[in-house]
Amino acid sequence: MEIIVNGQSREFAEPLSVQQLLSALFPDQIKGVAVAVNQSVIPKMAWAGHALQPYDRVMLITATQGG
């Protein structure tokens, strides 16, 4: 299944949720991340239940420290 993540195509063997995608991309921990799928923000409490579809466009924004 192909998903576009921050403008880059990524292939996955099987369908996955937003939570599973984030776990694959950030295996150590998921903190300070905002997620939009097809330009709609997905609340953190909905990540596990939001199934991604082929060719969905996912935008991930991560918080950083500094000034």
PDBQT receptor file of N, H, CA, C and O in Angstrom, charges set to zero:
ATOM      1  N   MET A   1       0.847  -1.164   0.000  1.00  0.00    +0.000 N 
ATOM      2  CA  MET A   1       0.000   0.000   0.000  1.00  0.00    +0.000 C 
ATOM      3  C   MET A   1       0.899   1.236   0.000  1.00  0.00    +0.000 C 
ATOM      4  O   MET A   1       1.822   1.341   0.808  1.00  0.00    +0.000 OA
ATOM      5  N   GLU A   2       0.625   2.158  -0.902  1.00  0.00    +0.000 N 
ATOM      6  H   GLU A   2      -0.125   2.073  -1.558  1.00  0.00    +0.000 HD
ATOM      7  CA  GLU A   2       1.422   3.381  -0.996  1.00  0.00    +0.000 C 
ATOM      8  C   GLU A   2       0.729   4.518  -0.245  1.00  0.00    +0.000 C 
ATOM      9  O   GLU A   2      -0.469   4.748  -0.403  1.00  0.00    +0.000 OA
ATOM     10  N   ILE A   3       1.508   5.220   0.573  1.00  0.00    +0.000 N 
ATOM     11  H   ILE A   3       2.482   5.033   0.701  1.00  0.00    +0.000 HD
ATOM     12  CA  ILE A   3       1.048   6.391   1.312  1.00  0.00    +0.000 C 
ATOM     13  C   ILE A   3       2.076   7.492   1.080  1.00  0.00    +0.000 C 
ATOM     14  O   ILE A   3       3.278   7.230   1.047  1.00  0.00    +0.000 OA
ATOM     15  N   ILE A   4       1.605   8.711   0.922  1.00  0.00    +0.000 N 
ATOM     16  H   ILE A   4       0.629   8.924   0.949  1.00  0.00    +0.000 HD
ATOM     17  CA  ILE A   4       2.498   9.848   0.745  1.00  0.00    +0.000 C 
ATOM     18  C   ILE A   4       2.688  10.506   2.113  1.00  0.00    +0.000 C 
ATOM     19  O   ILE A   4       1.727  11.009   2.696  1.00  0.00    +0.000 OA
ATOM     20  N   VAL A   5       3.911  10.505   2.623  1.00  0.00    +0.000 N 
ATOM     21  H   VAL A   5       4.691  10.096   2.149  1.00  0.00    +0.000 HD
ATOM     22  CA  VAL A   5       4.220  11.077   3.937  1.00  0.00    +0.000 C 
ATOM     23  C   VAL A   5       5.144  12.274   3.736  1.00  0.00    +0.000 C 
ATOM     24  O   VAL A   5       6.275  12.132   3.272  1.00  0.00    +0.000 OA
ATOM     25  N   ASN A   6       4.645  13.445   4.091  1.00  0.00    +0.000 N 
ATOM     26  H   ASN A   6       3.726  13.561   4.468  1.00  0.00    +0.000 HD
ATOM     27  CA  ASN A   6       5.410  14.690   3.920  1.00  0.00    +0.000 C 
ATOM     28  C   ASN A   6       6.000  14.801   2.514  1.00  0.00    +0.000 C 
ATOM     29  O   ASN A   6       7.155  15.187   2.337  1.00  0.00    +0.000 OA
ATOM     30  N   GLY A   7       5.179  14.453   1.520  1.00  0.00    +0.000 N 
ATOM     31  H   GLY A   7       4.240  14.139   1.664  1.00  0.00    +0.000 HD
ATOM     32  CA  GLY A   7       5.570  14.601   0.124  1.00  0.00    +0.000 C 
ATOM     33  C   GLY A   7       6.383  13.462  -0.451  1.00  0.00    +0.000 C 
ATOM     34  O   GLY A   7       6.722  13.490  -1.634  1.00  0.00    +0.000 OA
ATOM     35  N   GLN A   8       6.708  12.451   0.360  1.00  0.00    +0.000 N 
ATOM     36  H   GLN A   8       6.432  12.428   1.321  1.00  0.00    +0.000 HD
ATOM     37  CA  GLN A   8       7.499  11.319  -0.122  1.00  0.00    +0.000 C 
ATOM     38  C   GLN A   8       6.666  10.046  -0.105  1.00  0.00    +0.000 C 
ATOM     39  O   GLN A   8       5.978   9.753   0.874  1.00  0.00    +0.000 OA
ATOM     40  N   SER A   9       6.734   9.301  -1.186  1.00  0.00    +0.000 N 
ATOM     41  H   SER A   9       7.293   9.539  -1.980  1.00  0.00    +0.000 HD
ATOM     42  CA  SER A   9       6.002   8.045  -1.289  1.00  0.00    +0.000 C 
ATOM     43  C   SER A   9       6.647   6.983  -0.404  1.00  0.00    +0.000 C 
ATOM     44  O   SER A   9       7.867   6.820  -0.392  1.00  0.00    +0.000 OA
ATOM     45  N   ARG A  10       5.804   6.265   0.335  1.00  0.00    +0.000 N 
ATOM     46  H   ARG A  10       4.813   6.397   0.325  1.00  0.00    +0.000 HD
ATOM     47  CA  ARG A  10       6.278   5.155   1.175  1.00  0.00    +0.000 C 
ATOM     48  C   ARG A  10       5.381   3.956   0.931  1.00  0.00    +0.000 C 
ATOM     49  O   ARG A  10       4.163   4.086   0.814  1.00  0.00    +0.000 OA
ATOM     50  N   GLU A  11       5.999   2.791   0.857  1.00  0.00    +0.000 N 
ATOM     51  H   GLU A  11       6.989   2.685   0.953  1.00  0.00    +0.000 HD
ATOM     52  CA  GLU A  11       5.274   1.542   0.625  1.00  0.00    +0.000 C 
ATOM     53  C   GLU A  11       5.157   0.749   1.916  1.00  0.00    +0.000 C 
ATOM     54  O   GLU A  11       6.119   0.641   2.678  1.00  0.00    +0.000 OA
ATOM     55  N   PHE A  12       3.983   0.198   2.157  1.00  0.00    +0.000 N 
ATOM     56  H   PHE A  12       3.202   0.286   1.539  1.00  0.00    +0.000 HD
ATOM     57  CA  PHE A  12       3.734  -0.654   3.313  1.00  0.00    +0.000 C 
ATOM     58  C   PHE A  12       3.072  -1.936   2.817  1.00  0.00    +0.000 C 
ATOM     59  O   PHE A  12       2.258  -1.910   1.895  1.00  0.00    +0.000 OA
ATOM     60  N   ALA A  13       3.430  -3.053   3.438  1.00  0.00    +0.000 N 
ATOM     61  H   ALA A  13       4.092  -3.074   4.188  1.00  0.00    +0.000 HD
ATOM     62  CA  ALA A  13       2.952  -4.361   2.998  1.00  0.00    +0.000 C 
ATOM     63  C   ALA A  13       1.460  -4.556   3.237  1.00  0.00    +0.000 C 
ATOM     64  O   ALA A  13       0.797  -5.281   2.495  1.00  0.00    +0.000 OA
ATOM     65  N   GLU A  14       0.934  -3.909   4.269  1.00  0.00    +0.000 N 
ATOM     66  H   GLU A  14       1.472  -3.320   4.872  1.00  0.00    +0.000 HD
ATOM     67  CA  GLU A  14      -0.481  -4.109   4.605  1.00  0.00    +0.000 C 
ATOM     68  C   GLU A  14      -1.079  -2.802   5.107  1.00  0.00    +0.000 C 
ATOM     69  O   GLU A  14      -0.345  -1.883   5.469  1.00  0.00    +0.000 OA
ATOM     70  N   PRO A  15      -2.403  -2.712   5.133  1.00  0.00    +0.000 N 
ATOM     71  CA  PRO A  15      -3.051  -1.493   5.644  1.00  0.00    +0.000 C 
ATOM     72  C   PRO A  15      -2.644  -1.217   7.086  1.00  0.00    +0.000 C 
ATOM     73  O   PRO A  15      -2.345  -2.140   7.845  1.00  0.00    +0.000 OA
ATOM     74  N   LEU A  16      -2.635   0.062   7.457  1.00  0.00    +0.000 N 
ATOM     75  H   LEU A  16      -2.878   0.811   6.841  1.00  0.00    +0.000 HD
ATOM     76  CA  LEU A  16      -2.254   0.419   8.810  1.00  0.00    +0.000 C 
ATOM     77  C   LEU A  16      -2.995   1.673   9.258  1.00  0.00    +0.000 C 
ATOM     78  O   LEU A  16      -3.530   2.432   8.449  1.00  0.00    +0.000 OA
ATOM     79  N   SER A  17      -3.008   1.861  10.559  1.00  0.00    +0.000 N 
ATOM     80  H   SER A  17      -2.574   1.244  11.216  1.00  0.00    +0.000 HD
ATOM     81  CA  SER A  17      -3.628   3.043  11.160  1.00  0.00    +0.000 C 
ATOM     82  C   SER A  17      -2.582   4.150  11.276  1.00  0.00    +0.000 C 
ATOM     83  O   SER A  17      -1.391   3.922  11.064  1.00  0.00    +0.000 OA
ATOM     84  N   VAL A  18      -3.043   5.340  11.614  1.00  0.00    +0.000 N 
ATOM     85  H   VAL A  18      -4.011   5.526  11.787  1.00  0.00    +0.000 HD
ATOM     86  CA  VAL A  18      -2.115   6.444  11.861  1.00  0.00    +0.000 C 
ATOM     87  C   VAL A  18      -1.147   6.058  12.979  1.00  0.00    +0.000 C 
ATOM     88  O   VAL A  18       0.052   6.320  12.878  1.00  0.00    +0.000 OA
ATOM     89  N   GLN A  19      -1.658   5.438  14.043  1.00  0.00    +0.000 N 
ATOM     90  H   GLN A  19      -2.632   5.225  14.126  1.00  0.00    +0.000 HD
ATOM     91  CA  GLN A  19      -0.805   5.024  15.169  1.00  0.00    +0.000 C 
ATOM     92  C   GLN A  19       0.276   4.052  14.708  1.00  0.00    +0.000 C 
ATOM     93  O   GLN A  19       1.434   4.180  15.108  1.00  0.00    +0.000 OA
ATOM     94  N   GLN A  20      -0.089   3.084  13.873  1.00  0.00    +0.000 N 
ATOM     95  H   GLN A  20      -1.029   2.980  13.548  1.00  0.00    +0.000 HD
ATOM     96  CA  GLN A  20       0.888   2.113  13.375  1.00  0.00    +0.000 C 
ATOM     97  C   GLN A  20       1.928   2.786  12.481  1.00  0.00    +0.000 C 
ATOM     98  O   GLN A  20       3.108   2.437  12.525  1.00  0.00    +0.000 OA
ATOM     99  N   LEU A  21       1.491   3.745  11.674  1.00  0.00    +0.000 N 
ATOM    100  H   LEU A  21       0.533   4.029  11.638  1.00  0.00    +0.000 HD
ATOM    101  CA  LEU A  21       2.428   4.487  10.833  1.00  0.00    +0.000 C 
ATOM    102  C   LEU A  21       3.441   5.232  11.691  1.00  0.00    +0.000 C 
ATOM    103  O   LEU A  21       4.643   5.173  11.433  1.00  0.00    +0.000 OA
ATOM    104  N   LEU A  22       2.955   5.930  12.710  1.00  0.00    +0.000 N 
ATOM    105  H   LEU A  22       1.978   5.978  12.920  1.00  0.00    +0.000 HD
ATOM    106  CA  LEU A  22       3.854   6.679  13.585  1.00  0.00    +0.000 C 
ATOM    107  C   LEU A  22       4.809   5.761  14.335  1.00  0.00    +0.000 C 
ATOM    108  O   LEU A  22       5.977   6.100  14.524  1.00  0.00    +0.000 OA
ATOM    109  N   SER A  23       4.321   4.609  14.760  1.00  0.00    +0.000 N 
ATOM    110  H   SER A  23       3.372   4.334  14.606  1.00  0.00    +0.000 HD
ATOM    111  CA  SER A  23       5.194   3.645  15.449  1.00  0.00    +0.000 C 
ATOM    112  C   SER A  23       6.290   3.139  14.516  1.00  0.00    +0.000 C 
ATOM    113  O   SER A  23       7.416   2.897  14.951  1.00  0.00    +0.000 OA
ATOM    114  N   ALA A  24       5.964   2.979  13.237  1.00  0.00    +0.000 N 
ATOM    115  H   ALA A  24       5.049   3.175  12.884  1.00  0.00    +0.000 HD
ATOM    116  CA  ALA A  24       6.962   2.532  12.262  1.00  0.00    +0.000 C 
ATOM    117  C   ALA A  24       7.992   3.628  11.978  1.00  0.00    +0.000 C 
ATOM    118  O   ALA A  24       9.177   3.343  11.806  1.00  0.00    +0.000 OA
ATOM    119  N   LEU A  25       7.536   4.876  11.929  1.00  0.00    +0.000 N 
ATOM    120  H   LEU A  25       6.574   5.107  12.069  1.00  0.00    +0.000 HD
ATOM    121  CA  LEU A  25       8.432   5.982  11.600  1.00  0.00    +0.000 C 
ATOM    122  C   LEU A  25       9.231   6.490  12.792  1.00  0.00    +0.000 C 
ATOM    123  O   LEU A  25      10.359   6.959  12.639  1.00  0.00    +0.000 OA
ATOM    124  N   PHE A  26       8.639   6.393  13.986  1.00  0.00    +0.000 N 
ATOM    125  H   PHE A  26       7.722   6.012  14.111  1.00  0.00    +0.000 HD
ATOM    126  CA  PHE A  26       9.277   6.870  15.222  1.00  0.00    +0.000 C 
ATOM    127  C   PHE A  26       9.286   5.731  16.239  1.00  0.00    +0.000 C 
ATOM    128  O   PHE A  26       8.523   5.771  17.205  1.00  0.00    +0.000 OA
ATOM    129  N   PRO A  27      10.135   4.713  16.043  1.00  0.00    +0.000 N 
ATOM    130  CA  PRO A  27      10.074   3.526  16.907  1.00  0.00    +0.000 C 
ATOM    131  C   PRO A  27      10.423   3.780  18.373  1.00  0.00    +0.000 C 
ATOM    132  O   PRO A  27       9.983   3.024  19.240  1.00  0.00    +0.000 OA
ATOM    133  N   ASP A  28      11.187   4.806  18.669  1.00  0.00    +0.000 N 
ATOM    134  H   ASP A  28      11.544   5.419  17.964  1.00  0.00    +0.000 HD
ATOM    135  CA  ASP A  28      11.585   5.040  20.058  1.00  0.00    +0.000 C 
ATOM    136  C   ASP A  28      10.485   5.680  20.880  1.00  0.00    +0.000 C 
ATOM    137  O   ASP A  28      10.187   5.209  21.978  1.00  0.00    +0.000 OA
ATOM    138  N   GLN A  29       9.873   6.741  20.377  1.00  0.00    +0.000 N 
ATOM    139  H   GLN A  29      10.115   7.123  19.485  1.00  0.00    +0.000 HD
ATOM    140  CA  GLN A  29       8.770   7.375  21.085  1.00  0.00    +0.000 C 
ATOM    141  C   GLN A  29       8.066   8.355  20.157  1.00  0.00    +0.000 C 
ATOM    142  O   GLN A  29       8.656   8.888  19.217  1.00  0.00    +0.000 OA
ATOM    143  N   ILE A  30       6.799   8.575  20.445  1.00  0.00    +0.000 N 
ATOM    144  H   ILE A  30       6.319   8.143  21.209  1.00  0.00    +0.000 HD
ATOM    145  CA  ILE A  30       5.993   9.497  19.654  1.00  0.00    +0.000 C 
ATOM    146  C   ILE A  30       5.552  10.629  20.575  1.00  0.00    +0.000 C 
ATOM    147  O   ILE A  30       4.593  10.485  21.334  1.00  0.00    +0.000 OA
ATOM    148  N   LYS A  31       6.250  11.742  20.502  1.00  0.00    +0.000 N 
ATOM    149  H   LYS A  31       7.029  11.859  19.886  1.00  0.00    +0.000 HD
ATOM    150  CA  LYS A  31       5.883  12.912  21.304  1.00  0.00    +0.000 C 
ATOM    151  C   LYS A  31       6.024  14.151  20.442  1.00  0.00    +0.000 C 
ATOM    152  O   LYS A  31       6.904  14.228  19.584  1.00  0.00    +0.000 OA
ATOM    153  N   GLY A  32       5.161  15.106  20.673  1.00  0.00    +0.000 N 
ATOM    154  H   GLY A  32       4.447  15.043  21.369  1.00  0.00    +0.000 HD
ATOM    155  CA  GLY A  32       5.259  16.365  19.955  1.00  0.00    +0.000 C 
ATOM    156  C   GLY A  32       4.989  16.249  18.474  1.00  0.00    +0.000 C 
ATOM    157  O   GLY A  32       5.614  16.944  17.673  1.00  0.00    +0.000 OA
ATOM    158  N   VAL A  33       4.049  15.365  18.090  1.00  0.00    +0.000 N 
ATOM    159  H   VAL A  33       3.541  14.800  18.741  1.00  0.00    +0.000 HD
ATOM    160  CA  VAL A  33       3.735  15.160  16.681  1.00  0.00    +0.000 C 
ATOM    161  C   VAL A  33       2.285  15.546  16.424  1.00  0.00    +0.000 C 
ATOM    162  O   VAL A  33       1.390  15.171  17.180  1.00  0.00    +0.000 OA
ATOM    163  N   ALA A  34       2.063  16.295  15.354  1.00  0.00    +0.000 N 
ATOM    164  H   ALA A  34       2.791  16.599  14.739  1.00  0.00    +0.000 HD
ATOM    165  CA  ALA A  34       0.712  16.586  14.874  1.00  0.00    +0.000 C 
ATOM    166  C   ALA A  34       0.555  15.882  13.532  1.00  0.00    +0.000 C 
ATOM    167  O   ALA A  34       1.499  15.811  12.745  1.00  0.00    +0.000 OA
ATOM    168  N   VAL A  35      -0.652  15.359  13.276  1.00  0.00    +0.000 N 
ATOM    169  H   VAL A  35      -1.419  15.417  13.916  1.00  0.00    +0.000 HD
ATOM    170  CA  VAL A  35      -0.891  14.567  12.071  1.00  0.00    +0.000 C 
ATOM    171  C   VAL A  35      -2.089  15.121  11.306  1.00  0.00    +0.000 C 
ATOM    172  O   VAL A  35      -3.135  15.404  11.888  1.00  0.00    +0.000 OA
ATOM    173  N   ALA A  36      -1.920  15.270   9.996  1.00  0.00    +0.000 N 
ATOM    174  H   ALA A  36      -1.069  15.040   9.523  1.00  0.00    +0.000 HD
ATOM    175  CA  ALA A  36      -3.031  15.602   9.111  1.00  0.00    +0.000 C 
ATOM    176  C   ALA A  36      -3.059  14.557   8.001  1.00  0.00    +0.000 C 
ATOM    177  O   ALA A  36      -2.017  14.189   7.458  1.00  0.00    +0.000 OA
ATOM    178  N   VAL A  37      -4.250  14.084   7.670  1.00  0.00    +0.000 N 
ATOM    179  H   VAL A  37      -5.097  14.383   8.111  1.00  0.00    +0.000 HD
ATOM    180  CA  VAL A  37      -4.431  13.137   6.574  1.00  0.00    +0.000 C 
ATOM    181  C   VAL A  37      -5.344  13.806   5.556  1.00  0.00    +0.000 C 
ATOM    182  O   VAL A  37      -6.472  14.185   5.873  1.00  0.00    +0.000 OA
ATOM    183  N   ASN A  38      -4.850  13.948   4.337  1.00  0.00    +0.000 N 
ATOM    184  H   ASN A  38      -3.934  13.640   4.079  1.00  0.00    +0.000 HD
ATOM    185  CA  ASN A  38      -5.602  14.611   3.276  1.00  0.00    +0.000 C 
ATOM    186  C   ASN A  38      -6.117  15.973   3.737  1.00  0.00    +0.000 C 
ATOM    187  O   ASN A  38      -7.271  16.329   3.498  1.00  0.00    +0.000 OA
ATOM    188  N   GLN A  39      -5.253  16.717   4.396  1.00  0.00    +0.000 N 
ATOM    189  H   GLN A  39      -4.316  16.428   4.591  1.00  0.00    +0.000 HD
ATOM    190  CA  GLN A  39      -5.483  18.085   4.864  1.00  0.00    +0.000 C 
ATOM    191  C   GLN A  39      -6.489  18.188   6.010  1.00  0.00    +0.000 C 
ATOM    192  O   GLN A  39      -6.996  19.276   6.283  1.00  0.00    +0.000 OA
ATOM    193  N   SER A  40      -6.782  17.085   6.677  1.00  0.00    +0.000 N 
ATOM    194  H   SER A  40      -6.369  16.201   6.455  1.00  0.00    +0.000 HD
ATOM    195  CA  SER A  40      -7.647  17.098   7.861  1.00  0.00    +0.000 C 
ATOM    196  C   SER A  40      -6.833  16.651   9.067  1.00  0.00    +0.000 C 
ATOM    197  O   SER A  40      -6.230  15.578   9.056  1.00  0.00    +0.000 OA
ATOM    198  N   VAL A  41      -6.820  17.480  10.106  1.00  0.00    +0.000 N 
ATOM    199  H   VAL A  41      -7.310  18.352  10.115  1.00  0.00    +0.000 HD
ATOM    200  CA  VAL A  41      -6.072  17.142  11.320  1.00  0.00    +0.000 C 
ATOM    201  C   VAL A  41      -6.737  15.960  12.014  1.00  0.00    +0.000 C 
ATOM    202  O   VAL A  41      -7.958  15.918  12.160  1.00  0.00    +0.000 OA
ATOM    203  N   ILE A  42      -5.919  15.003  12.438  1.00  0.00    +0.000 N 
ATOM    204  H   ILE A  42      -4.926  15.038  12.319  1.00  0.00    +0.000 HD
ATOM    205  CA  ILE A  42      -6.407  13.823  13.152  1.00  0.00    +0.000 C 
ATOM    206  C   ILE A  42      -6.008  13.973  14.617  1.00  0.00    +0.000 C 
ATOM    207  O   ILE A  42      -4.817  13.988  14.925  1.00  0.00    +0.000 OA
ATOM    208  N   PRO A  43      -6.979  14.084  15.529  1.00  0.00    +0.000 N 
ATOM    209  CA  PRO A  43      -6.647  14.201  16.954  1.00  0.00    +0.000 C 
ATOM    210  C   PRO A  43      -5.920  12.956  17.453  1.00  0.00    +0.000 C 
ATOM    211  O   PRO A  43      -6.170  11.850  16.974  1.00  0.00    +0.000 OA
ATOM    212  N   LYS A  44      -5.030  13.142  18.407  1.00  0.00    +0.000 N 
ATOM    213  H   LYS A  44      -4.828  14.040  18.795  1.00  0.00    +0.000 HD
ATOM    214  CA  LYS A  44      -4.233  12.028  18.930  1.00  0.00    +0.000 C 
ATOM    215  C   LYS A  44      -5.103  10.875  19.407  1.00  0.00    +0.000 C 
ATOM    216  O   LYS A  44      -4.747   9.714  19.206  1.00  0.00    +0.000 OA
ATOM    217  N   MET A  45      -6.236  11.172  20.034  1.00  0.00    +0.000 N 
ATOM    218  H   MET A  45      -6.526  12.115  20.197  1.00  0.00    +0.000 HD
ATOM    219  CA  MET A  45      -7.092  10.097  20.541  1.00  0.00    +0.000 C 
ATOM    220  C   MET A  45      -7.729   9.281  19.408  1.00  0.00    +0.000 C 
ATOM    221  O   MET A  45      -8.294   8.220  19.670  1.00  0.00    +0.000 OA
ATOM    222  N   ALA A  46      -7.652   9.750  18.157  1.00  0.00    +0.000 N 
ATOM    223  H   ALA A  46      -7.192  10.613  17.944  1.00  0.00    +0.000 HD
ATOM    224  CA  ALA A  46      -8.226   9.030  17.020  1.00  0.00    +0.000 C 
ATOM    225  C   ALA A  46      -7.179   8.290  16.191  1.00  0.00    +0.000 C 
ATOM    226  O   ALA A  46      -7.530   7.602  15.232  1.00  0.00    +0.000 OA
ATOM    227  N   TRP A  47      -5.894   8.423  16.547  1.00  0.00    +0.000 N 
ATOM    228  H   TRP A  47      -5.609   8.982  17.325  1.00  0.00    +0.000 HD
ATOM    229  CA  TRP A  47      -4.842   7.811  15.740  1.00  0.00    +0.000 C 
ATOM    230  C   TRP A  47      -5.010   6.305  15.578  1.00  0.00    +0.000 C 
ATOM    231  O   TRP A  47      -4.860   5.786  14.471  1.00  0.00    +0.000 OA
ATOM    232  N   ALA A  48      -5.314   5.599  16.653  1.00  0.00    +0.000 N 
ATOM    233  H   ALA A  48      -5.435   6.020  17.552  1.00  0.00    +0.000 HD
ATOM    234  CA  ALA A  48      -5.397   4.131  16.592  1.00  0.00    +0.000 C 
ATOM    235  C   ALA A  48      -6.554   3.669  15.712  1.00  0.00    +0.000 C 
ATOM    236  O   ALA A  48      -6.466   2.619  15.075  1.00  0.00    +0.000 OA
ATOM    237  N   GLY A  49      -7.626   4.434  15.673  1.00  0.00    +0.000 N 
ATOM    238  H   GLY A  49      -7.698   5.286  16.191  1.00  0.00    +0.000 HD
ATOM    239  CA  GLY A  49      -8.806   4.027  14.920  1.00  0.00    +0.000 C 
ATOM    240  C   GLY A  49      -8.898   4.593  13.516  1.00  0.00    +0.000 C 
ATOM    241  O   GLY A  49      -9.820   4.251  12.775  1.00  0.00    +0.000 OA
ATOM    242  N   HIS A  50      -7.965   5.452  13.136  1.00  0.00    +0.000 N 
ATOM    243  H   HIS A  50      -7.216   5.730  13.738  1.00  0.00    +0.000 HD
ATOM    244  CA  HIS A  50      -8.018   6.062  11.805  1.00  0.00    +0.000 C 
ATOM    245  C   HIS A  50      -7.210   5.212  10.825  1.00  0.00    +0.000 C 
ATOM    246  O   HIS A  50      -5.980   5.259  10.819  1.00  0.00    +0.000 OA
ATOM    247  N   ALA A  51      -7.908   4.442  10.003  1.00  0.00    +0.000 N 
ATOM    248  H   ALA A  51      -8.907   4.404  10.008  1.00  0.00    +0.000 HD
ATOM    249  CA  ALA A  51      -7.257   3.575   9.020  1.00  0.00    +0.000 C 
ATOM    250  C   ALA A  51      -6.833   4.394   7.805  1.00  0.00    +0.000 C 
ATOM    251  O   ALA A  51      -7.627   5.145   7.239  1.00  0.00    +0.000 OA
ATOM    252  N   LEU A  52      -5.593   4.239   7.421  1.00  0.00    +0.000 N 
ATOM    253  H   LEU A  52      -4.948   3.628   7.880  1.00  0.00    +0.000 HD
ATOM    254  CA  LEU A  52      -5.091   4.922   6.236  1.00  0.00    +0.000 C 
ATOM    255  C   LEU A  52      -5.486   4.145   4.988  1.00  0.00    +0.000 C 
ATOM    256  O   LEU A  52      -5.561   2.916   5.005  1.00  0.00    +0.000 OA
ATOM    257  N   GLN A  53      -5.737   4.873   3.913  1.00  0.00    +0.000 N 
ATOM    258  H   GLN A  53      -5.676   5.871   3.900  1.00  0.00    +0.000 HD
ATOM    259  CA  GLN A  53      -6.124   4.288   2.638  1.00  0.00    +0.000 C 
ATOM    260  C   GLN A  53      -4.979   4.474   1.640  1.00  0.00    +0.000 C 
ATOM    261  O   GLN A  53      -4.158   5.377   1.800  1.00  0.00    +0.000 OA
ATOM    262  N   PRO A  54      -4.921   3.619   0.607  1.00  0.00    +0.000 N 
ATOM    263  CA  PRO A  54      -3.873   3.797  -0.398  1.00  0.00    +0.000 C 
ATOM    264  C   PRO A  54      -3.886   5.224  -0.956  1.00  0.00    +0.000 C 
ATOM    265  O   PRO A  54      -4.942   5.793  -1.231  1.00  0.00    +0.000 OA
ATOM    266  N   TYR A  55      -2.707   5.771  -1.111  1.00  0.00    +0.000 N 
ATOM    267  H   TYR A  55      -1.849   5.309  -0.887  1.00  0.00    +0.000 HD
ATOM    268  CA  TYR A  55      -2.473   7.100  -1.672  1.00  0.00    +0.000 C 
ATOM    269  C   TYR A  55      -2.942   8.241  -0.776  1.00  0.00    +0.000 C 
ATOM    270  O   TYR A  55      -3.027   9.380  -1.235  1.00  0.00    +0.000 OA
ATOM    271  N   ASP A  56      -3.250   7.961   0.502  1.00  0.00    +0.000 N 
ATOM    272  H   ASP A  56      -3.181   7.035   0.875  1.00  0.00    +0.000 HD
ATOM    273  CA  ASP A  56      -3.521   9.051   1.438  1.00  0.00    +0.000 C 
ATOM    274  C   ASP A  56      -2.287   9.935   1.520  1.00  0.00    +0.000 C 
ATOM    275  O   ASP A  56      -1.157   9.461   1.401  1.00  0.00    +0.000 OA
ATOM    276  N   ARG A  57      -2.520  11.226   1.726  1.00  0.00    +0.000 N 
ATOM    277  H   ARG A  57      -3.438  11.611   1.822  1.00  0.00    +0.000 HD
ATOM    278  CA  ARG A  57      -1.436  12.193   1.893  1.00  0.00    +0.000 C 
ATOM    279  C   ARG A  57      -1.371  12.559   3.369  1.00  0.00    +0.000 C 
ATOM    280  O   ARG A  57      -2.268  13.210   3.904  1.00  0.00    +0.000 OA
ATOM    281  N   VAL A  58      -0.295  12.128   4.015  1.00  0.00    +0.000 N 
ATOM    282  H   VAL A  58       0.434  11.599   3.580  1.00  0.00    +0.000 HD
ATOM    283  CA  VAL A  58      -0.115  12.337   5.447  1.00  0.00    +0.000 C 
ATOM    284  C   VAL A  58       0.938  13.422   5.659  1.00  0.00    +0.000 C 
ATOM    285  O   VAL A  58       2.031  13.361   5.096  1.00  0.00    +0.000 OA
ATOM    286  N   MET A  59       0.596  14.409   6.474  1.00  0.00    +0.000 N 
ATOM    287  H   MET A  59      -0.292  14.458   6.931  1.00  0.00    +0.000 HD
ATOM    288  CA  MET A  59       1.571  15.428   6.848  1.00  0.00    +0.000 C 
ATOM    289  C   MET A  59       1.860  15.278   8.328  1.00  0.00    +0.000 C 
ATOM    290  O   MET A  59       0.948  15.286   9.154  1.00  0.00    +0.000 OA
ATOM    291  N   LEU A  60       3.135  15.141   8.657  1.00  0.00    +0.000 N 
ATOM    292  H   LEU A  60       3.877  15.135   7.986  1.00  0.00    +0.000 HD
ATOM    293  CA  LEU A  60       3.578  15.031  10.041  1.00  0.00    +0.000 C 
ATOM    294  C   LEU A  60       4.360  16.286  10.394  1.00  0.00    +0.000 C 
ATOM    295  O   LEU A  60       5.274  16.689   9.675  1.00  0.00    +0.000 OA
ATOM    296  N   ILE A  61       3.990  16.890  11.502  1.00  0.00    +0.000 N 
ATOM    297  H   ILE A  61       3.247  16.562  12.086  1.00  0.00    +0.000 HD
ATOM    298  CA  ILE A  61       4.689  18.070  11.990  1.00  0.00    +0.000 C 
ATOM    299  C   ILE A  61       5.197  17.740  13.382  1.00  0.00    +0.000 C 
ATOM    300  O   ILE A  61       4.423  17.349  14.256  1.00  0.00    +0.000 OA
ATOM    301  N   THR A  62       6.501  17.897  13.587  1.00  0.00    +0.000 N 
ATOM    302  H   THR A  62       7.129  18.214  12.877  1.00  0.00    +0.000 HD
ATOM    303  CA  THR A  62       7.084  17.600  14.891  1.00  0.00    +0.000 C 
ATOM    304  C   THR A  62       7.552  18.885  15.557  1.00  0.00    +0.000 C 
ATOM    305  O   THR A  62       8.087  19.787  14.911  1.00  0.00    +0.000 OA
ATOM    306  N   ALA A  63       7.339  18.943  16.849  1.00  0.00    +0.000 N 
ATOM    307  H   ALA A  63       6.904  18.211  17.374  1.00  0.00    +0.000 HD
ATOM    308  CA  ALA A  63       7.780  20.095  17.634  1.00  0.00    +0.000 C 
ATOM    309  C   ALA A  63       9.288  20.008  17.847  1.00  0.00    +0.000 C 
ATOM    310  O   ALA A  63       9.846  18.923  18.009  1.00  0.00    +0.000 OA
ATOM    311  N   THR A  64       9.931  21.163  17.843  1.00  0.00    +0.000 N 
ATOM    312  H   THR A  64       9.478  22.045  17.711  1.00  0.00    +0.000 HD
ATOM    313  CA  THR A  64      11.364  21.222  18.114  1.00  0.00    +0.000 C 
ATOM    314  C   THR A  64      11.630  22.310  19.144  1.00  0.00    +0.000 C 
ATOM    315  O   THR A  64      10.859  23.258  19.289  1.00  0.00    +0.000 OA
ATOM    316  N   GLN A  65      12.727  22.152  19.844  1.00  0.00    +0.000 N 
ATOM    317  H   GLN A  65      13.354  21.382  19.726  1.00  0.00    +0.000 HD
ATOM    318  CA  GLN A  65      13.115  23.159  20.824  1.00  0.00    +0.000 C 
ATOM    319  C   GLN A  65      14.065  24.153  20.179  1.00  0.00    +0.000 C 
ATOM    320  O   GLN A  65      14.717  23.859  19.178  1.00  0.00    +0.000 OA
ATOM    321  N   GLY A  66      14.127  25.299  20.756  1.00  0.00    +0.000 N 
ATOM    322  H   GLY A  66      13.597  25.538  21.570  1.00  0.00    +0.000 HD
ATOM    323  CA  GLY A  66      15.063  26.297  20.262  1.00  0.00    +0.000 C 
ATOM    324  C   GLY A  66      14.370  27.624  20.060  1.00  0.00    +0.000 C 
ATOM    325  O   GLY A  66      13.186  27.780  20.361  1.00  0.00    +0.000 OA
ATOM    326  N   GLY A  67      15.098  28.543  19.564  1.00  0.00    +0.000 N 
ATOM    327  H   GLY A  67      16.059  28.416  19.319  1.00  0.00    +0.000 HD
ATOM    328  CA  GLY A  67      14.498  29.857  19.389  1.00  0.00    +0.000 C 
ATOM    329  C   GLY A  67      15.057  30.595  18.226  1.00  0.00    +0.000 C 
ATOM    330  O   GLY A  67      14.644  31.723  17.954  1.00  0.00    +0.000 OA
TER     331      GLY A  67
